[in-house]
Amino acid sequence: MYLLESCAVAFSMYSKIPMPRVEWNEKNMKYAMCFFPLIGAVIGILEVLLGSFLRNIKVGNLLFAVVMTLLPVMITGGIHMDGFMDTMDAVSSYGDREKKLEILKDSNSGAFAILGMSCYFLWSLAMWSEVSPDMFSVIACGYVLSRSFSGLSIVTFQAARNSGLARTFQDGAKRKNVRMVMVLFLIAFSALILWLNLVLGAAALIAGSLVFLYYKRLCDRQFGGVTGDLAGYFLQVCELAMLTGIVLAGGLL
């Protein structure tokens, strides 16, 4: 029963999908992160179903790209985009580590956050407008992989602060077990994405892995560890990078 409650905690925190009300106690928090990639699986399935429907009724490329770009935001409630925007403000401040961490906690959005979000959505629209139906299943796997990478970072990287969302899950998580689950997700979906399409899958994995290395460097050098905002920033950049890699690789086929 407690695993189902842990699943409900994960979906309640990281999505707008209705869940039964459960108590957020230490027992339920221990394994909540294990279910984080499943939210990506739901997004991926819905993207495949909706994308196939839109292509079948032959809507225009712009409408298709807008719907596919906004669907993940609608499902997650924009929680990861919030982290992306906060990180854009912090990184662009060129302040010291304490200043950047302070900016991450600021609920106000600065100019760089708005600029970064605008560029993000414009690039996403451009990439989705080039997506063909044979790419759908590969892209869907990317939503699981990005969350597996993000969850792995939460239970592996040093925390930048002694408080905050990332620290909450670190304190409540059985780190070794959660880390093992994240690795199993990564192995399983890496194999699946390569089986679905070797070239497109390889492009997605290379793009996601490179972003993960950049993310680790960013956390260590500029923030002294990971925070919930940084994990959200990584997830958004990772998904866009994998989508870009798939589209560019698709042009070579």
C-alpha angles and dihedrals in degrees: 000000000000090000090057089049090050089052090051090051091053094048092044092052100041104031144035091232108127112253134179113265112260134171115261097224131150093265094054093044094055095079103018092108090058088071096047094096090054089069086059089051090055091049091047093051092049091048090053094047096044094040092052091048093050092048091048093054088045101234117178120276093247095054090044092051093047094051094046092047094049099042096079090046091052092050095047096038090234095285093138093043087055088058090047092053094046090050092049089055092046097047093044092052092073087209127141123278095271092049092052093049089050091052090052089059093048111104092205120094118228131205094271091053092054092044092048093048092049092051090046095054094043091053091045090052090050093050095045091050087063096047118115125201093255088065096056099089093046092050090048091059089054092068090059094044094050091052092045090054091045093049090048090055092052093057096035109038122074113260115249092212138027089235138038137078097299091050090048092058092042091054092045098041129091089229099198094048094044091047090052092051091050091050091049090051090050093049095045097047094040088057091045095049091050091048091051093052123347097204098041092041093050091049091052093048094048091049093047093047093050091051090049091054090048090048092052090051091047093051094047100042104036106026107021093237144347129310132182090257092052091049089052091048091052093049093054094046092044093053092048092046092051091047090050092048092050093049094047092046089048089059089061095055 
